[in-house]
């Protein structure tokens, strides 16, 4: 029997946040033209991938199997700022819009000398904010959508300023691609 040890001191990152950028695409994830939007400084951000499960009991009430359901895939976080331009963008540009999202999760050369980057093919940004006097940091939430066809992001370094320079491919029926350099 194999022993898998995933301990890695080089994977512990003290300063998070990262870089979050996006550009508009159609509902199939195809980018044609338009600006890349840098969403500014972020306090926290994380990818959540969860598969619903349903435990199935037998006639005695004992669980005999667990059925897998739908996947829920989200990119969630907190903006560090709540200035007018971010609030206006969230209010005015997110209804019915689909985005391709880039998230640089670790500092350059921060993860064992590597940079971890997340490329999302199709996502919807949830319109929400609650700006209060003592709390100026607002949450954000992207729902990642499954792509029916393969999505290729050419020249990601030009589009997003990423470390990755080669074309990033998100295979069909997937949500994202993680790249480490």
C-alpha positions as a Markdown table, in Angstrom:
| # | Residue | x | y | z |
|---|---|---|---|---|
| 1 | Unk | 0.0 | 0.0 | 0.0 |
| 2 | Unk | 1.4 | 3.4 | -1.0 |
| 3 | Unk | 1.7 | 6.2 | 1.5 |
| 4 | Unk | 0.9 | 9.7 | 0.2 |
| 5 | Unk | 2.5 | 12.5 | 2.1 |
| 6 | Unk | 1.4 | 15.9 | 0.9 |
| 7 | Unk | 3.3 | 17.9 | 3.5 |
| 8 | Unk | 5.2 | 20.7 | 1.8 |
| 9 | Unk | 6.5 | 23.7 | 3.7 |
| 10 | Unk | 7.1 | 25.5 | 0.5 |
| 11 | Unk | 3.3 | 25.5 | -0.2 |
| 12 | Unk | 2.5 | 27.6 | 2.8 |
| 13 | Unk | 1.9 | 31.2 | 1.7 |
| 14 | Unk | 1.9 | 34.0 | 4.3 |
| 15 | Unk | 0.6 | 36.8 | 2.2 |
| 16 | Unk | -2.5 | 36.0 | 0.0 |
| 17 | Unk | -4.8 | 38.1 | -2.0 |
| 18 | Unk | -3.4 | 37.7 | -5.4 |
| 19 | Unk | -4.4 | 39.2 | -8.7 |
| 20 | Unk | -7.9 | 39.0 | -10.1 |
| 21 | Unk | -8.6 | 40.0 | -13.7 |
| 22 | Unk | -11.4 | 39.2 | -16.2 |
| 23 | Unk | -12.7 | 39.9 | -19.7 |
| 24 | Unk | -16.1 | 39.5 | -21.2 |
| 25 | Unk | -16.9 | 36.4 | -23.3 |
| 26 | Unk | -20.1 | 34.9 | -24.8 |
| 27 | Unk | -22.0 | 32.1 | -23.1 |
| 28 | Unk | -19.7 | 29.5 | -24.8 |
| 29 | Unk | -16.6 | 31.1 | -23.4 |
| 30 | Unk | -15.5 | 32.6 | -26.7 |
| 31 | Unk | -13.5 | 35.9 | -26.4 |
| 32 | Unk | -13.8 | 38.2 | -29.4 |
| 33 | Unk | -12.6 | 41.6 | -28.2 |
| 34 | Unk | -12.7 | 44.0 | -25.3 |
| 35 | Unk | -10.8 | 45.2 | -22.4 |
| 36 | Unk | -9.4 | 43.2 | -19.6 |
| 37 | Unk | -10.7 | 44.4 | -16.2 |
| 38 | Unk | -8.4 | 44.3 | -13.2 |
| 39 | Unk | -10.6 | 44.1 | -10.1 |
| 40 | Unk | -8.1 | 45.8 | -7.9 |
| 41 | Unk | -6.7 | 44.7 | -4.6 |
| 42 | Unk | -8.2 | 41.7 | -3.0 |
| 43 | Unk | -8.0 | 40.6 | 0.6 |
| 44 | Unk | -8.9 | 37.0 | 0.2 |
| 45 | Unk | -9.9 | 34.7 | -2.6 |
| 46 | Unk | -10.4 | 31.0 | -2.9 |
| 47 | Unk | -11.7 | 28.3 | -5.3 |
| 48 | Unk | -14.5 | 26.1 | -3.9 |
| 49 | Unk | -15.3 | 22.8 | -5.7 |
| 50 | Unk | -18.0 | 20.7 | -4.0 |
| 51 | Unk | -20.0 | 17.8 | -5.2 |
| 52 | Unk | -23.4 | 17.3 | -3.6 |
| 53 | Unk | -24.0 | 13.8 | -2.1 |
| 54 | Unk | -27.0 | 12.0 | -0.9 |
| 55 | Unk | -26.7 | 9.2 | 1.6 |
| 56 | Unk | -29.1 | 6.3 | 0.8 |
| 57 | Unk | -30.3 | 4.2 | 3.8 |
| 58 | Unk | -31.6 | 0.7 | 3.6 |
| 59 | Unk | -34.8 | -0.5 | 5.4 |
| 60 | Unk | -33.0 | -0.6 | 8.7 |
| 61 | Unk | -31.9 | 3.0 | 8.4 |
| 62 | Unk | -28.2 | 2.2 | 7.8 |
| 63 | Unk | -26.5 | 4.0 | 5.0 |
| 64 | Unk | -25.7 | 1.6 | 2.2 |
| 65 | Unk | -24.5 | 4.0 | -0.5 |
| 66 | Unk | -23.9 | 7.6 | -1.2 |
| 67 | Unk | -25.0 | 9.1 | -4.6 |
| 68 | Unk | -23.1 | 11.9 | -6.1 |
| 69 | Unk | -25.1 | 14.9 | -7.4 |
| 70 | Unk | -24.2 | 18.2 | -9.1 |
| 71 | Unk | -20.9 | 20.0 | -8.8 |
| 72 | Unk | -20.8 | 23.5 | -7.3 |
| 73 | Unk | -17.8 | 25.5 | -8.4 |
| 74 | Unk | -17.2 | 29.0 | -7.1 |
| 75 | Unk | -14.5 | 31.6 | -6.8 |
| 76 | Unk | -15.1 | 33.6 | -3.7 |
| 77 | Unk | -13.3 | 36.4 | -2.0 |
| 78 | Unk | -13.2 | 39.8 | -0.5 |
| 79 | Unk | -12.1 | 43.1 | -2.2 |
| 80 | Unk | -9.8 | 45.3 | -0.2 |
| 81 | Unk | -11.4 | 48.4 | -1.6 |
| 82 | Unk | -14.9 | 49.7 | -2.2 |
| 83 | Unk | -14.3 | 52.7 | -4.3 |
| 84 | Unk | -16.8 | 54.1 | -6.8 |
| 85 | Unk | -15.3 | 52.5 | -9.9 |
| 86 | Unk | -15.6 | 49.0 | -8.4 |
| 87 | Unk | -19.1 | 49.5 | -7.1 |
| 88 | Unk | -20.3 | 51.0 | -10.4 |
| 89 | Unk | -18.7 | 48.1 | -12.3 |
| 90 | Unk | -20.4 | 45.5 | -10.1 |
| 91 | Unk | -23.8 | 47.3 | -10.4 |
| 92 | Unk | -23.7 | 48.2 | -14.1 |
| 93 | Unk | -21.6 | 45.5 | -15.9 |
| 94 | Unk | -22.5 | 42.2 | -14.5 |
| 95 | Unk | -26.2 | 41.6 | -15.4 |
| 96 | Unk | -26.4 | 38.8 | -18.0 |
| 97 | Unk | -22.6 | 39.0 | -18.6 |
| 98 | Unk | -20.2 | 36.0 | -18.9 |
| 99 | Unk | -16.5 | 36.4 | -18.1 |
| 100 | Unk | -13.3 | 34.6 | -18.5 |
| 101 | Unk | -11.4 | 35.0 | -15.2 |
| 102 | Unk | -7.7 | 34.9 | -14.3 |
| 103 | Unk | -6.6 | 34.5 | -10.7 |
| 104 | Unk | -2.9 | 34.6 | -9.7 |
| 105 | Unk | -3.2 | 32.7 | -6.4 |
| 106 | Unk | 0.4 | 33.0 | -5.1 |
| 107 | Unk | 3.1 | 35.6 | -5.2 |
| 108 | Unk | 5.6 | 35.3 | -8.1 |
| 109 | Unk | 7.9 | 32.4 | -7.2 |
| 110 | Unk | 6.0 | 32.0 | -3.9 |
| 111 | Unk | 5.0 | 28.4 | -3.9 |
| 112 | Unk | 8.2 | 26.3 | -3.9 |
| 113 | Unk | 9.6 | 28.9 | -6.3 |
| 114 | Unk | 6.5 | 28.5 | -8.5 |
| 115 | Unk | 3.6 | 30.8 | -9.3 |
| 116 | Unk | 0.1 | 29.2 | -9.2 |
| 117 | Unk | -2.4 | 30.7 | -11.7 |
| 118 | Unk | -6.1 | 29.8 | -12.2 |
| 119 | Unk | -7.7 | 30.2 | -15.6 |
| 120 | Unk | -11.5 | 30.0 | -15.7 |
| 121 | Unk | -13.3 | 29.6 | -19.0 |
| 122 | Unk | -16.8 | 30.8 | -18.3 |
| 123 | Unk | -18.1 | 32.5 | -15.1 |
| 124 | Unk | -20.9 | 34.7 | -13.9 |
| 125 | Unk | -20.2 | 37.4 | -11.3 |
| 126 | Unk | -22.9 | 37.6 | -8.7 |
| 127 | Unk | -24.1 | 41.2 | -8.2 |
| 128 | Unk | -23.8 | 41.9 | -4.5 |
| 129 | Unk | -22.3 | 44.4 | -2.1 |
| 130 | Unk | -23.1 | 45.8 | 1.3 |
| 131 | Unk | -21.0 | 48.9 | 2.1 |
| 132 | Unk | -21.0 | 49.8 | 5.8 |
| 133 | Unk | -19.3 | 52.6 | 7.7 |
| 134 | Unk | -16.8 | 50.4 | 9.6 |
| 135 | Unk | -16.4 | 47.7 | 6.9 |
| 136 | Unk | -15.2 | 48.9 | 3.5 |
| 137 | Unk | -14.3 | 45.4 | 2.2 |
| 138 | Unk | -17.0 | 43.8 | 0.1 |
| 139 | Unk | -17.3 | 40.2 | -0.9 |
| 140 | Unk | -17.5 | 38.8 | -4.4 |
| 141 | Unk | -18.6 | 35.5 | -5.8 |
| 142 | Unk | -18.1 | 34.0 | -9.3 |
| 143 | Unk | -20.1 | 30.9 | -10.3 |
| 144 | Unk | -18.0 | 28.8 | -12.7 |
| 145 | Unk | -19.9 | 27.3 | -15.6 |
| 146 | Unk | -19.1 | 24.1 | -17.3 |
| 147 | Unk | -17.8 | 24.6 | -20.9 |
| 148 | Unk | -19.4 | 22.3 | -23.5 |
| 149 | Unk | -16.4 | 22.7 | -25.8 |
| 150 | Unk | -12.7 | 23.1 | -25.3 |
| 151 | Unk | -11.6 | 26.7 | -24.5 |
| 152 | Unk | -8.2 | 28.0 | -25.5 |
| 153 | Unk | -6.7 | 31.1 | -24.0 |
| 154 | Unk | -4.0 | 32.3 | -26.3 |
| 155 | Unk | -1.2 | 34.6 | -25.1 |
| 156 | Unk | -2.4 | 34.7 | -21.5 |
| 157 | Unk | 0.7 | 36.8 | -20.6 |
| 158 | Unk | -0.6 | 39.6 | -23.0 |
| 159 | Unk | -4.2 | 39.2 | -22.0 |
| 160 | Unk | -3.7 | 39.0 | -18.2 |
| 161 | Unk | -0.1 | 39.7 | -17.4 |
| 162 | Unk | 0.3 | 36.1 | -16.4 |
| 163 | Unk | 3.6 | 34.2 | -15.8 |
| 164 | Unk | 2.2 | 31.5 | -18.2 |
| 165 | Unk | 3.1 | 32.4 | -21.8 |
| 166 | Unk | 1.8 | 29.2 | -23.6 |
| 167 | Unk | -1.8 | 28.8 | -24.7 |
| 168 | Unk | -3.9 | 27.6 | -21.7 |
| 169 | Unk | -6.5 | 24.9 | -22.6 |
| 170 | Unk | -9.6 | 24.2 | -20.5 |
| 171 | Unk | -10.8 | 20.8 | -21.8 |
| 172 | Unk | -14.5 | 20.3 | -22.6 |
| 173 | Unk | -16.8 | 19.8 | -19.6 |
| 174 | Unk | -14.3 | 21.3 | -17.1 |
| 175 | Unk | -14.5 | 24.6 | -15.3 |
| 176 | Unk | -10.9 | 25.8 | -15.0 |
| 177 | Unk | -7.2 | 25.0 | -15.5 |
| 178 | Unk | -4.6 | 25.5 | -12.9 |
| 179 | Unk | -1.0 | 26.2 | -14.1 |
| 180 | Unk | 2.2 | 26.4 | -12.0 |
| 181 | Unk | 5.4 | 27.9 | -13.3 |
